[in-house]
Amino acid sequence: MSKNCAKAKPKIMSHITFNKLFFNNEDTCRNFFLNIFHPLGLVCPECGCVHFTLLKCRNNVYTCSQCSHQIYLFAGTIFQDNKLPLYTLLYGIFLFVTSKKGISAEELSRQLGINRKSAQLLCQKIRYLMYLDNDCFDLKSKFVEIDGFHIGGKSHNGKRGLGTDKQPFLVALGTDQLNNYPNRIKLLQVKSENKEEVKRLMQHIHYDRDTTICTDGDPAYHYLKDRVHLINGVIDYKKSDHLMYWINIQISNIKSNIDGIYHGIAKKYINGYIQEHAWRFNHRYKGFKLMFSMMRIVSYSIVMTRKMLKDYYNNASVSDGLWNSFLSLLKRGFLQKNCHV
């Protein structure tokens, strides 16, 4: 078993390099977002004209030179209601995405010089984009480890394990060799660790008869024995080379990050933080290319205001079925066209 990282992580863009490019340069910041949202250039939906002028009396609004139709830079995007200066918004995205383990809204507020609510909203939007991006990619590997875990505060019913009222998740790790350092991770929020939820996780994993899947002896995985090479037995966790070593390391990292950086979170927000961890892990070798990954998730055409985010987390006005249908359409359309970046 290899307990060491397979390769060194490449360097990412430094803050000094970022500031040399964008600090005190409103036009460069504006062109950065313009190239993301309109990679082929602005086109007037009314007359088809491609010549636009930036209005001086309105922030980030372009007007058509022929018919005077106006186009707002962030229209139809997740930052449609943005009121932050362009550099502050861009630097906030950069800080959040390039942070090694995550950054709290309190710290982001201090770094950007904005109030905590604005920083919290920006964090929630980026986490939602990361969730969409995670949902766009499936796990492809010949060796997969699968396990479940619970996360949250102290259980109200006093029970542990499967009987707890903490939020359950399923985690899958893809490796190049059996019990080797993982290359990708997939995390799924579930109701419980049962057969139906395992089937839902397997929809995000490419597998065949030659795929080896390791689990911890839970009967929920027994149905896979005729579909894959299943290693489903009781794990002796006292051994240093047990088959679930790396998946336990990841679960431990998730819990320690939430406790150490965010100091506890509300149960309705847990999935966002879990998906943030998965996105960071899957992009840890991007280096300077992490900027292109950042541009890809920002380019997802979806409007998500503060109220819509609140309704999404509270399930007040958007049912799970309707929301899942919307995500399915989104993935089959715009998202898949951008996944190759």
C-alpha positions in Angstrom: 0.0 0.0 0.0 1.3 3.4 -0.9 0.7 5.9 1.9 2.4 8.8 0.2 1.0 11.2 -2.4 1.8 9.9 -5.9 3.2 13.3 -7.1 3.9 16.8 -5.8 1.1 19.3 -6.2 2.0 22.0 -8.7 2.1 25.7 -7.8 -1.0 27.8 -8.3 -1.2 31.4 -9.3 0.2 33.6 -6.5 -1.7 36.6 -5.0 1.1 38.9 -6.3 0.6 37.6 -9.9 -3.1 38.0 -9.6 -2.9 41.5 -8.3 -0.4 42.5 -11.1 -3.1 41.4 -13.6 -6.2 42.8 -12.0 -5.6 45.3 -9.2 -6.7 48.8 -9.9 -7.7 47.8 -13.4 -11.4 47.9 -13.9 -11.3 47.3 -17.6 -9.2 44.1 -17.2 -11.6 42.8 -14.6 -14.6 43.6 -16.8 -13.0 41.9 -19.8 -12.3 38.8 -17.7 -16.0 38.4 -17.0 -16.9 39.4 -20.5 -14.8 36.7 -22.0 -16.4 34.1 -19.7 -20.0 35.1 -20.2 -19.7 36.1 -23.9 -16.7 34.2 -25.3 -17.8 35.0 -28.9 -18.4 38.6 -28.1 -21.5 40.6 -27.4 -24.4 40.1 -29.9 -27.5 42.3 -29.7 -30.6 40.0 -29.4 -32.8 42.7 -31.0 -30.9 43.6 -34.2 -27.9 41.2 -34.3 -25.4 44.1 -34.1 -21.9 43.2 -32.6 -20.9 46.8 -31.9 -21.4 47.9 -28.3 -20.5 50.9 -26.1 -19.9 50.7 -22.3 -22.3 53.1 -20.6 -20.6 55.5 -18.1 -23.8 56.2 -16.2 -24.5 52.6 -15.3 -22.2 50.0 -13.9 -21.2 47.1 -16.3 -24.0 47.9 -18.8 -23.3 47.9 -22.6 -25.6 49.5 -25.2 -26.0 48.5 -28.8 -24.6 51.0 -31.2 -27.4 50.4 -33.7 -30.7 50.0 -31.7 -29.5 51.2 -28.2 -30.5 47.8 -26.6 -28.8 47.4 -23.3 -27.0 44.3 -22.0 -26.0 43.9 -18.3 -22.7 42.1 -18.0 -24.0 39.7 -15.3 -27.5 39.2 -16.7 -28.5 35.5 -16.6 -25.6 34.5 -14.4 -25.3 33.6 -10.7 -23.9 37.1 -10.0 -26.9 38.8 -11.6 -27.6 40.8 -8.4 -24.0 41.6 -7.7 -23.3 45.0 -6.1 -19.6 44.4 -5.3 -16.9 46.2 -7.3 -15.5 44.0 -10.1 -12.1 43.6 -8.5 -13.6 42.8 -5.1 -15.8 40.1 -6.7 -13.1 38.6 -8.8 -10.6 38.6 -5.9 -13.2 37.0 -3.6 -13.7 34.2 -6.1 -10.0 33.7 -6.5 -9.4 33.6 -2.7 -12.2 31.1 -2.2 -11.2 28.8 -5.1 -7.5 28.8 -4.5 -7.7 28.3 -0.7 -6.1 25.0 0.2 -8.7 23.8 2.7 -11.4 26.4 2.5 -12.0 29.9 3.8 -14.8 31.0 6.2 -17.1 33.9 5.4 -15.7 35.8 8.4 -12.1 35.5 7.0 -13.3 36.4 3.4 -15.1 39.4 4.8 -11.9 40.6 6.5 -9.8 40.0 3.4 -12.1 41.9 1.1 -13.3 44.6 3.4 -17.0 43.8 3.0 -19.7 42.9 5.5 -20.1 39.3 6.6 -23.5 38.9 4.8 -22.1 39.8 1.4 -19.1 37.4 2.0 -21.4 34.6 3.1 -23.6 35.1 0.0 -20.5 34.9 -2.2 -19.3 31.7 -0.5 -22.7 30.1 -0.8 -22.9 30.9 -4.5 -19.4 29.5 -5.2 -20.2 26.4 -3.3 -23.3 25.9 -5.3 -21.3 26.3 -8.5 -18.9 23.6 -7.2 -21.8 21.3 -6.5 -23.0 21.7 -10.1 -19.5 21.0 -11.4 -19.2 17.9 -9.2 -22.5 16.7 -10.5 -21.3 17.1 -14.1 -18.5 14.5 -13.7 -18.7 10.8 -12.9 -16.1 8.7 -11.2 -14.0 6.6 -13.7 -11.6 4.1 -12.1 -10.9 0.4 -12.1 -10.5 0.4 -8.3 -13.2 2.0 -6.1 -13.6 2.3 -2.4 -17.1 3.0 -1.0 -18.2 3.8 2.5 -20.7 5.8 4.5 -20.2 8.3 7.2 -22.3 10.7 9.4 -21.5 14.3 10.1 -23.0 17.0 12.3 -23.1 18.2 15.9 -23.8 16.0 18.9 -26.6 13.5 18.2 -29.9 14.5 19.9 -31.0 10.9 20.3 -27.7 9.9 22.0 -27.1 7.1 19.5 -24.1 6.4 17.4 -23.4 4.8 14.0 -26.4 4.0 11.8 -28.8 5.0 14.6 -27.6 8.6 14.9 -29.7 11.6 13.6 -26.6 13.2 12.0 -26.5 13.8 8.3 -25.4 10.6 6.4 -23.2 10.7 3.3 -21.8 8.1 0.9 -18.2 8.6 -0.3 -16.5 6.8 -3.2 -12.8 7.0 -4.0 -11.3 6.1 -7.3 -7.7 4.7 -7.3 -5.2 3.5 -9.9 -4.3 0.4 -7.8 -5.9 -1.5 -5.0 -5.6 0.4 -1.7 -3.5 3.1 -3.4 -3.5 6.9 -3.2 -6.9 8.1 -4.6 -7.2 10.2 -7.7 -10.8 11.4 -7.5 -13.7 11.5 -5.0 -17.4 11.4 -5.2 -19.7 12.4 -2.3 -23.4 12.0 -2.1 -25.9 13.2 0.5 -28.3 10.4 1.3 -31.1 9.6 3.7 -29.4 6.4 5.0 -26.8 3.9 3.9 -29.2 1.4 2.2 -29.4 -0.4 -1.1 -31.5 2.2 -2.9 -29.1 5.0 -1.9 -26.1 2.9 -2.9 -27.8 2.4 -6.3 -28.1 6.2 -6.6 -24.4 6.6 -5.9 -23.5 3.9 -8.5 -25.2 6.0 -11.2 -22.3 8.4 -10.8 -19.6 5.6 -11.1 -18.6 4.0 -14.4 -18.1 0.3 -13.7 -18.0 -3.1 -15.4 -17.2 -6.7 -14.5 -13.5 -5.8 -14.2 -14.0 -3.0 -11.7 -12.9 -3.8 -8.2 -15.1 -2.2 -5.4 -14.0 -2.4 -1.8 -16.6 -1.9 1.0 -16.8 -2.6 4.7 -19.2 -5.6 4.8 -22.5 -3.6 4.7 -25.2 -5.8 3.2 -26.4 -2.8 1.1 -23.6 -3.5 -1.4 -24.3 -7.2 -1.8 -26.3 -6.6 -5.0 -23.1 -5.6 -6.7 -21.4 -9.0 -6.4 -22.8 -10.1 -9.8 -21.9 -6.8 -11.5 -18.3 -6.1 -10.3 -15.5 -7.7 -8.5 -16.7 -7.0 -5.0 -14.6 -7.1 -1.9 -17.2 -6.7 0.9 -15.9 -8.0 4.2 -15.4 -6.9 7.8 -12.5 -4.5 8.0 -9.9 -4.8 10.8 -9.2 -1.1 11.3 -6.3 -1.8 13.7 -4.2 -3.0 10.8 -2.2 -0.2 9.2 -2.7 -1.7 5.7 -6.5 -2.3 5.8 -8.4 -1.8 2.6 -10.4 1.3 3.7 -7.3 3.2 4.8 -7.6 6.1 2.2 -11.3 6.5 2.5 -11.0 6.9 6.3 -8.3 9.5 5.8 -10.7 11.5 3.5 -13.6 11.2 6.0 -11.3 12.4 8.8 -10.1 15.3 6.6 -13.6 16.4 5.9 -14.6 16.4 9.5 -11.4 18.2 10.7 -11.8 20.9 8.0 -15.3 21.7 9.1 -14.4 21.8 12.7 -11.1 23.6 12.3 -12.1 26.2 9.6 -15.8 26.7 9.9 -16.3 25.7 13.6 -19.5 23.9 13.0 -22.3 24.6 10.4 -26.1 24.3 10.2 -27.3 20.9 9.0 -29.1 22.4 5.9 -25.7 23.8 4.7 -23.6 20.6 5.2 -24.0 19.3 1.7 -22.5 22.6 0.3 -19.4 22.2 2.4 -19.0 18.5 1.6 -19.3 19.3 -2.1 -16.7 22.1 -1.7 -14.3 19.5 -0.2 -14.9 17.1 -3.1 -14.2 19.9 -5.7 -11.0 21.0 -4.0 -9.8 17.4 -3.8 -10.5 16.7 -7.5 -8.8 19.9 -8.6 -5.7 19.6 -6.3 -3.3 19.0 -9.3 -4.6 21.8 -11.5 -1.9 24.3 -10.6 -2.1 27.3 -12.8 -4.9 25.6 -14.7 -7.1 26.1 -11.6 -7.9 29.5 -13.1 -9.5 27.8 -16.1 -11.5 25.6 -13.8 -12.6 28.7 -11.9 -13.7 30.3 -15.2 -15.6 27.2 -16.2 -17.8 27.0 -13.0 -18.4 30.8 -13.1 -19.6 30.5 -16.7 -22.5 28.2 -15.8 -25.7 30.1 -16.9 -27.9 30.0 -13.8 -29.5 32.8 -11.9 -29.3 32.3 -8.1 -30.3 35.3 -6.0 -30.1 35.5 -2.2 -33.8 34.6 -1.9 -33.4 31.7 -4.3 -30.5 30.3 -2.3 -32.5 30.6 0.9 -35.4 28.8 -0.7 -33.1 26.1 -2.1 -31.5 25.4 1.3 -34.9 25.5 3.1 -36.8 23.7 0.4 -39.5 26.3 0.9 -40.6 27.0 -2.7 -38.5 24.5 -4.8 -39.4 20.8 -4.4 -36.7 18.1 -4.6 -38.3 16.6 -7.7 -38.6 19.9 -9.6 -35.1 20.9 -8.6 -33.6 17.6 -9.7 -35.4 17.8 -13.0 -33.9 21.3 -13.5 -30.4 20.1 -12.7 -30.9 17.2 -15.1 -31.8 19.6 -17.9 -29.0 21.9 -17.0 -26.4 19.1 -17.1 -27.6 17.8 -20.5 -27.5 21.3 -21.9 -25.2 24.0 -21.0 -23.0 22.2 -18.5 -21.9 19.4 -20.7 -20.9 21.8 -23.4 -18.4 23.3 -21.0 -17.1 20.3 -19.2 -14.2 19.8 -21.6 -12.5 23.0 -20.6 
